[in-house]
Amino acid sequence: MAAYHLRYDREFMRQLEGLPGDIRSMARRQVRDLADMPCPAQAKELEEHPGYYRLWLPREYRLVWQVHEDEQVVELMYVGLKHPDLYKRLGLGREGT
């Protein structure tokens, strides 16, 4: 049984299903792995946003999620191309930018 519960909405599933096949299968595997290890070594915690992480996928794709330690929940926020204003769109922009 997984240690963490994965939480996502329809928009996240739409993003996942819209990925190119090779990226989609890799992203699905990464998402499944987050249930057992919500902060994998290759992930980076976002500066100025504790508990929020991003993982680079091939060809400029990103996976972004938040870990709620108290609830043992991984909230999947975004999977798709890394746009210049991606983090700002997610409400995770850096101070002063």
Chimera marker file (.cmm) of the C-alpha trace (Angstrom):
<marker_set name="trace">
<marker id="1" x="0.000" y="0.000" z="0.000" r="1" g="1" b="0" radius="0.5"/>
<marker id="2" x="1.269" y="3.482" z="-0.898" r="1" g="1" b="0" radius="0.5"/>
<marker id="3" x="2.319" y="5.768" z="1.921" r="1" g="1" b="0" radius="0.5"/>
<marker id="4" x="0.819" y="8.897" z="0.309" r="1" g="1" b="0" radius="0.5"/>
<marker id="5" x="-2.508" y="9.488" z="-1.395" r="1" g="1" b="0" radius="0.5"/>
<marker id="6" x="-2.386" y="11.130" z="-4.839" r="1" g="1" b="0" radius="0.5"/>
<marker id="7" x="-4.835" y="13.990" z="-5.370" r="1" g="1" b="0" radius="0.5"/>
<marker id="8" x="-5.507" y="15.566" z="-8.771" r="1" g="1" b="0" radius="0.5"/>
<marker id="9" x="-8.310" y="17.189" z="-10.722" r="1" g="1" b="0" radius="0.5"/>
<marker id="10" x="-9.747" y="16.761" z="-14.224" r="1" g="1" b="0" radius="0.5"/>
<marker id="11" x="-7.453" y="19.445" z="-15.596" r="1" g="1" b="0" radius="0.5"/>
<marker id="12" x="-4.377" y="17.523" z="-14.468" r="1" g="1" b="0" radius="0.5"/>
<marker id="13" x="-5.721" y="14.338" z="-16.095" r="1" g="1" b="0" radius="0.5"/>
<marker id="14" x="-6.431" y="16.278" z="-19.305" r="1" g="1" b="0" radius="0.5"/>
<marker id="15" x="-2.851" y="17.570" z="-19.287" r="1" g="1" b="0" radius="0.5"/>
<marker id="16" x="-1.491" y="14.060" z="-18.689" r="1" g="1" b="0" radius="0.5"/>
<marker id="17" x="-3.555" y="12.488" z="-21.461" r="1" g="1" b="0" radius="0.5"/>
<marker id="18" x="-2.503" y="15.262" z="-23.871" r="1" g="1" b="0" radius="0.5"/>
<marker id="19" x="1.218" y="14.501" z="-23.553" r="1" g="1" b="0" radius="0.5"/>
<marker id="20" x="3.128" y="12.771" z="-26.371" r="1" g="1" b="0" radius="0.5"/>
<marker id="21" x="3.132" y="8.984" z="-25.841" r="1" g="1" b="0" radius="0.5"/>
<marker id="22" x="6.704" y="8.551" z="-24.577" r="1" g="1" b="0" radius="0.5"/>
<marker id="23" x="6.437" y="11.521" z="-22.205" r="1" g="1" b="0" radius="0.5"/>
<marker id="24" x="2.967" y="10.386" z="-21.037" r="1" g="1" b="0" radius="0.5"/>
<marker id="25" x="4.210" y="6.916" z="-20.046" r="1" g="1" b="0" radius="0.5"/>
<marker id="26" x="7.200" y="8.418" z="-18.217" r="1" g="1" b="0" radius="0.5"/>
<marker id="27" x="4.978" y="10.975" z="-16.444" r="1" g="1" b="0" radius="0.5"/>
<marker id="28" x="2.516" y="8.247" z="-15.365" r="1" g="1" b="0" radius="0.5"/>
<marker id="29" x="5.370" y="6.223" z="-13.894" r="1" g="1" b="0" radius="0.5"/>
<marker id="30" x="6.718" y="9.285" z="-12.044" r="1" g="1" b="0" radius="0.5"/>
<marker id="31" x="3.250" y="10.094" z="-10.691" r="1" g="1" b="0" radius="0.5"/>
<marker id="32" x="2.770" y="6.528" z="-9.417" r="1" g="1" b="0" radius="0.5"/>
<marker id="33" x="6.199" y="6.644" z="-7.757" r="1" g="1" b="0" radius="0.5"/>
<marker id="34" x="5.275" y="9.843" z="-5.878" r="1" g="1" b="0" radius="0.5"/>
<marker id="35" x="2.810" y="7.835" z="-3.768" r="1" g="1" b="0" radius="0.5"/>
<marker id="36" x="5.761" y="5.952" z="-2.252" r="1" g="1" b="0" radius="0.5"/>
<marker id="37" x="8.408" y="8.685" z="-2.453" r="1" g="1" b="0" radius="0.5"/>
<marker id="38" x="6.863" y="12.179" z="-2.626" r="1" g="1" b="0" radius="0.5"/>
<marker id="39" x="10.257" y="13.937" z="-2.693" r="1" g="1" b="0" radius="0.5"/>
<marker id="40" x="12.483" y="11.914" z="-5.061" r="1" g="1" b="0" radius="0.5"/>
<marker id="41" x="16.171" y="12.796" z="-5.302" r="1" g="1" b="0" radius="0.5"/>
<marker id="42" x="15.845" y="14.163" z="-8.851" r="1" g="1" b="0" radius="0.5"/>
<marker id="43" x="13.042" y="16.571" z="-7.835" r="1" g="1" b="0" radius="0.5"/>
<marker id="44" x="13.717" y="20.146" z="-6.784" r="1" g="1" b="0" radius="0.5"/>
<marker id="45" x="11.814" y="22.033" z="-4.107" r="1" g="1" b="0" radius="0.5"/>
<marker id="46" x="10.736" y="25.410" z="-5.474" r="1" g="1" b="0" radius="0.5"/>
<marker id="47" x="12.545" y="28.408" z="-4.010" r="1" g="1" b="0" radius="0.5"/>
<marker id="48" x="10.361" y="30.471" z="-1.675" r="1" g="1" b="0" radius="0.5"/>
<marker id="49" x="7.637" y="27.778" z="-1.784" r="1" g="1" b="0" radius="0.5"/>
<marker id="50" x="8.318" y="25.022" z="0.761" r="1" g="1" b="0" radius="0.5"/>
<marker id="51" x="6.447" y="21.798" z="0.037" r="1" g="1" b="0" radius="0.5"/>
<marker id="52" x="6.184" y="22.474" z="-3.718" r="1" g="1" b="0" radius="0.5"/>
<marker id="53" x="8.309" y="20.416" z="-6.095" r="1" g="1" b="0" radius="0.5"/>
<marker id="54" x="9.106" y="20.130" z="-9.756" r="1" g="1" b="0" radius="0.5"/>
<marker id="55" x="10.613" y="17.373" z="-11.817" r="1" g="1" b="0" radius="0.5"/>
<marker id="56" x="12.089" y="17.812" z="-15.261" r="1" g="1" b="0" radius="0.5"/>
<marker id="57" x="10.833" y="15.409" z="-17.877" r="1" g="1" b="0" radius="0.5"/>
<marker id="58" x="12.476" y="15.091" z="-21.323" r="1" g="1" b="0" radius="0.5"/>
<marker id="59" x="12.015" y="17.748" z="-24.017" r="1" g="1" b="0" radius="0.5"/>
<marker id="60" x="11.181" y="20.688" z="-21.723" r="1" g="1" b="0" radius="0.5"/>
<marker id="61" x="8.229" y="19.019" z="-19.949" r="1" g="1" b="0" radius="0.5"/>
<marker id="62" x="7.653" y="19.480" z="-16.221" r="1" g="1" b="0" radius="0.5"/>
<marker id="63" x="5.724" y="17.803" z="-13.441" r="1" g="1" b="0" radius="0.5"/>
<marker id="64" x="4.752" y="20.069" z="-10.512" r="1" g="1" b="0" radius="0.5"/>
<marker id="65" x="3.169" y="18.973" z="-7.228" r="1" g="1" b="0" radius="0.5"/>
<marker id="66" x="2.709" y="19.907" z="-3.593" r="1" g="1" b="0" radius="0.5"/>
<marker id="67" x="3.314" y="17.589" z="-0.642" r="1" g="1" b="0" radius="0.5"/>
<marker id="68" x="0.947" y="17.894" z="2.336" r="1" g="1" b="0" radius="0.5"/>
<marker id="69" x="2.950" y="16.026" z="4.986" r="1" g="1" b="0" radius="0.5"/>
<marker id="70" x="0.278" y="16.381" z="7.685" r="1" g="1" b="0" radius="0.5"/>
<marker id="71" x="-2.341" y="14.646" z="5.484" r="1" g="1" b="0" radius="0.5"/>
<marker id="72" x="0.149" y="12.393" z="3.639" r="1" g="1" b="0" radius="0.5"/>
<marker id="73" x="-1.190" y="13.718" z="0.326" r="1" g="1" b="0" radius="0.5"/>
<marker id="74" x="0.634" y="14.509" z="-2.909" r="1" g="1" b="0" radius="0.5"/>
<marker id="75" x="-1.391" y="17.125" z="-4.799" r="1" g="1" b="0" radius="0.5"/>
<marker id="76" x="-0.569" y="16.987" z="-8.508" r="1" g="1" b="0" radius="0.5"/>
<marker id="77" x="-0.760" y="20.483" z="-9.964" r="1" g="1" b="0" radius="0.5"/>
<marker id="78" x="0.649" y="20.464" z="-13.499" r="1" g="1" b="0" radius="0.5"/>
<marker id="79" x="2.218" y="18.275" z="-16.143" r="1" g="1" b="0" radius="0.5"/>
<marker id="80" x="3.164" y="19.660" z="-19.539" r="1" g="1" b="0" radius="0.5"/>
<marker id="81" x="5.532" y="21.953" z="-21.364" r="1" g="1" b="0" radius="0.5"/>
<marker id="82" x="7.579" y="24.366" z="-19.280" r="1" g="1" b="0" radius="0.5"/>
<marker id="83" x="6.252" y="27.779" z="-20.347" r="1" g="1" b="0" radius="0.5"/>
<marker id="84" x="8.252" y="30.888" z="-19.333" r="1" g="1" b="0" radius="0.5"/>
<marker id="85" x="5.491" y="31.949" z="-16.918" r="1" g="1" b="0" radius="0.5"/>
<marker id="86" x="4.495" y="28.448" z="-15.734" r="1" g="1" b="0" radius="0.5"/>
<marker id="87" x="5.224" y="28.962" z="-12.051" r="1" g="1" b="0" radius="0.5"/>
<marker id="88" x="3.607" y="32.393" z="-12.046" r="1" g="1" b="0" radius="0.5"/>
<marker id="89" x="0.450" y="30.857" z="-13.588" r="1" g="1" b="0" radius="0.5"/>
<marker id="90" x="0.432" y="28.294" z="-10.785" r="1" g="1" b="0" radius="0.5"/>
<marker id="91" x="0.742" y="31.066" z="-8.195" r="1" g="1" b="0" radius="0.5"/>
<marker id="92" x="4.314" y="30.022" z="-7.448" r="1" g="1" b="0" radius="0.5"/>
<marker id="93" x="6.300" y="32.882" z="-8.932" r="1" g="1" b="0" radius="0.5"/>
<marker id="94" x="9.339" y="34.223" z="-7.152" r="1" g="1" b="0" radius="0.5"/>
<marker id="95" x="9.117" y="37.387" z="-5.089" r="1" g="1" b="0" radius="0.5"/>
<marker id="96" x="9.853" y="40.455" z="-7.200" r="1" g="1" b="0" radius="0.5"/>
<marker id="97" x="9.173" y="38.734" z="-10.553" r="1" g="1" b="0" radius="0.5"/>
<link id1="1" id2="2" r="1" g="1" b="0" radius="0.2"/>
<link id1="2" id2="3" r="1" g="1" b="0" radius="0.2"/>
<link id1="3" id2="4" r="1" g="1" b="0" radius="0.2"/>
<link id1="4" id2="5" r="1" g="1" b="0" radius="0.2"/>
<link id1="5" id2="6" r="1" g="1" b="0" radius="0.2"/>
<link id1="6" id2="7" r="1" g="1" b="0" radius="0.2"/>
<link id1="7" id2="8" r="1" g="1" b="0" radius="0.2"/>
<link id1="8" id2="9" r="1" g="1" b="0" radius="0.2"/>
<link id1="9" id2="10" r="1" g="1" b="0" radius="0.2"/>
<link id1="10" id2="11" r="1" g="1" b="0" radius="0.2"/>
<link id1="11" id2="12" r="1" g="1" b="0" radius="0.2"/>
<link id1="12" id2="13" r="1" g="1" b="0" radius="0.2"/>
<link id1="13" id2="14" r="1" g="1" b="0" radius="0.2"/>
<link id1="14" id2="15" r="1" g="1" b="0" radius="0.2"/>
<link id1="15" id2="16" r="1" g="1" b="0" radius="0.2"/>
<link id1="16" id2="17" r="1" g="1" b="0" radius="0.2"/>
<link id1="17" id2="18" r="1" g="1" b="0" radius="0.2"/>
<link id1="18" id2="19" r="1" g="1" b="0" radius="0.2"/>
<link id1="19" id2="20" r="1" g="1" b="0" radius="0.2"/>
<link id1="20" id2="21" r="1" g="1" b="0" radius="0.2"/>
<link id1="21" id2="22" r="1" g="1" b="0" radius="0.2"/>
<link id1="22" id2="23" r="1" g="1" b="0" radius="0.2"/>
<link id1="23" id2="24" r="1" g="1" b="0" radius="0.2"/>
<link id1="24" id2="25" r="1" g="1" b="0" radius="0.2"/>
<link id1="25" id2="26" r="1" g="1" b="0" radius="0.2"/>
<link id1="26" id2="27" r="1" g="1" b="0" radius="0.2"/>
<link id1="27" id2="28" r="1" g="1" b="0" radius="0.2"/>
<link id1="28" id2="29" r="1" g="1" b="0" radius="0.2"/>
<link id1="29" id2="30" r="1" g="1" b="0" radius="0.2"/>
<link id1="30" id2="31" r="1" g="1" b="0" radius="0.2"/>
<link id1="31" id2="32" r="1" g="1" b="0" radius="0.2"/>
<link id1="32" id2="33" r="1" g="1" b="0" radius="0.2"/>
<link id1="33" id2="34" r="1" g="1" b="0" radius="0.2"/>
<link id1="34" id2="35" r="1" g="1" b="0" radius="0.2"/>
<link id1="35" id2="36" r="1" g="1" b="0" radius="0.2"/>
<link id1="36" id2="37" r="1" g="1" b="0" radius="0.2"/>
<link id1="37" id2="38" r="1" g="1" b="0" radius="0.2"/>
<link id1="38" id2="39" r="1" g="1" b="0" radius="0.2"/>
<link id1="39" id2="40" r="1" g="1" b="0" radius="0.2"/>
<link id1="40" id2="41" r="1" g="1" b="0" radius="0.2"/>
<link id1="41" id2="42" r="1" g="1" b="0" radius="0.2"/>
<link id1="42" id2="43" r="1" g="1" b="0" radius="0.2"/>
<link id1="43" id2="44" r="1" g="1" b="0" radius="0.2"/>
<link id1="44" id2="45" r="1" g="1" b="0" radius="0.2"/>
<link id1="45" id2="46" r="1" g="1" b="0" radius="0.2"/>
<link id1="46" id2="47" r="1" g="1" b="0" radius="0.2"/>
<link id1="47" id2="48" r="1" g="1" b="0" radius="0.2"/>
<link id1="48" id2="49" r="1" g="1" b="0" radius="0.2"/>
<link id1="49" id2="50" r="1" g="1" b="0" radius="0.2"/>
<link id1="50" id2="51" r="1" g="1" b="0" radius="0.2"/>
<link id1="51" id2="52" r="1" g="1" b="0" radius="0.2"/>
<link id1="52" id2="53" r="1" g="1" b="0" radius="0.2"/>
<link id1="53" id2="54" r="1" g="1" b="0" radius="0.2"/>
<link id1="54" id2="55" r="1" g="1" b="0" radius="0.2"/>
<link id1="55" id2="56" r="1" g="1" b="0" radius="0.2"/>
<link id1="56" id2="57" r="1" g="1" b="0" radius="0.2"/>
<link id1="57" id2="58" r="1" g="1" b="0" radius="0.2"/>
<link id1="58" id2="59" r="1" g="1" b="0" radius="0.2"/>
<link id1="59" id2="60" r="1" g="1" b="0" radius="0.2"/>
<link id1="60" id2="61" r="1" g="1" b="0" radius="0.2"/>
<link id1="61" id2="62" r="1" g="1" b="0" radius="0.2"/>
<link id1="62" id2="63" r="1" g="1" b="0" radius="0.2"/>
<link id1="63" id2="64" r="1" g="1" b="0" radius="0.2"/>
<link id1="64" id2="65" r="1" g="1" b="0" radius="0.2"/>
<link id1="65" id2="66" r="1" g="1" b="0" radius="0.2"/>
<link id1="66" id2="67" r="1" g="1" b="0" radius="0.2"/>
<link id1="67" id2="68" r="1" g="1" b="0" radius="0.2"/>
<link id1="68" id2="69" r="1" g="1" b="0" radius="0.2"/>
<link id1="69" id2="70" r="1" g="1" b="0" radius="0.2"/>
<link id1="70" id2="71" r="1" g="1" b="0" radius="0.2"/>
<link id1="71" id2="72" r="1" g="1" b="0" radius="0.2"/>
<link id1="72" id2="73" r="1" g="1" b="0" radius="0.2"/>
<link id1="73" id2="74" r="1" g="1" b="0" radius="0.2"/>
<link id1="74" id2="75" r="1" g="1" b="0" radius="0.2"/>
<link id1="75" id2="76" r="1" g="1" b="0" radius="0.2"/>
<link id1="76" id2="77" r="1" g="1" b="0" radius="0.2"/>
<link id1="77" id2="78" r="1" g="1" b="0" radius="0.2"/>
<link id1="78" id2="79" r="1" g="1" b="0" radius="0.2"/>
<link id1="79" id2="80" r="1" g="1" b="0" radius="0.2"/>
<link id1="80" id2="81" r="1" g="1" b="0" radius="0.2"/>
<link id1="81" id2="82" r="1" g="1" b="0" radius="0.2"/>
<link id1="82" id2="83" r="1" g="1" b="0" radius="0.2"/>
<link id1="83" id2="84" r="1" g="1" b="0" radius="0.2"/>
<link id1="84" id2="85" r="1" g="1" b="0" radius="0.2"/>
<link id1="85" id2="86" r="1" g="1" b="0" radius="0.2"/>
<link id1="86" id2="87" r="1" g="1" b="0" radius="0.2"/>
<link id1="87" id2="88" r="1" g="1" b="0" radius="0.2"/>
<link id1="88" id2="89" r="1" g="1" b="0" radius="0.2"/>
<link id1="89" id2="90" r="1" g="1" b="0" radius="0.2"/>
<link id1="90" id2="91" r="1" g="1" b="0" radius="0.2"/>
<link id1="91" id2="92" r="1" g="1" b="0" radius="0.2"/>
<link id1="92" id2="93" r="1" g="1" b="0" radius="0.2"/>
<link id1="93" id2="94" r="1" g="1" b="0" radius="0.2"/>
<link id1="94" id2="95" r="1" g="1" b="0" radius="0.2"/>
<link id1="95" id2="96" r="1" g="1" b="0" radius="0.2"/>
<link id1="96" id2="97" r="1" g="1" b="0" radius="0.2"/>
</marker_set>
